[in-house]
């Protein structure tokens, strides 16, 4: 660990257990780009799905997020 007094302190790196725990936590929403990647469609198609209200989204500041429940609902419709 480095000396805090000289201003060069940095937080400890997370252990592999902490990383695994975070990876296992379920995300509640994803971005349009992540949705496009997950569904195997283009960003333009993902945008049309949002605009045409095929998939609900929420605006958080400047970002538009898609709840994971919407992705699951969409997949259940086409399965």
Order of alpha helices (4+ residues) and beta strands (2+ residues): alpha-beta-alpha-alpha-beta-beta-alpha
